């Protein structure tokens, strides 16, 4: 039984079903995302996540006092699951600017930051890396973001 359908702002159609069964339909091909819990619907409205590439990620970081860069990939299922969740987190952390960098479009930047896995979240304060953390756990990202309240 379907109880909700939404578009997540990144080109996926998400169908929410019973017992936390969620199916993601990417524009490029069909994938089954497995069992997961998505608490809120994700839409383009209100999102402030910026999509960056290797050429402009440094400008994004330097122009935002507190910034979180999610490094992911279109072929990475955990990244596809985390991206809408991170978009939902934006409303809880209004002093933090959010960006998404596809590792395939930022290999040099990823190498410079020793990114070895995706998804990885890099937190910046005043243009300096506070911490980089590979995780596909929403609570791990929230813990990382909580550091911004202490700084």
RAMO-V972092 format. One record per run of one state. SS is the DSSP state (alpha for helix, beta for strand, coil for the rest). FROM is the first residue (numbers start at 1). TO is the last residue. If there is no record, write none. Layout:
# RAMO-V972092
SS	FROM	TO
SS	FROM	TO
This chain:
# RAMO-V972092
coil	1	1
beta	2	7
coil	8	11
beta	12	17
alpha	18	20
beta	21	26
coil	27	29
beta	30	31
coil	32	34
beta	35	35
coil	36	49
beta	50	52
coil	53	56
alpha	57	63
coil	64	65
beta	66	72
coil	73	76
alpha	77	92
coil	93	96
beta	97	102
alpha	103	105
coil	106	106
alpha	107	112
coil	113	119
beta	120	125
coil	126	127
beta	128	134
coil	135	137
alpha	138	150
coil	151	151
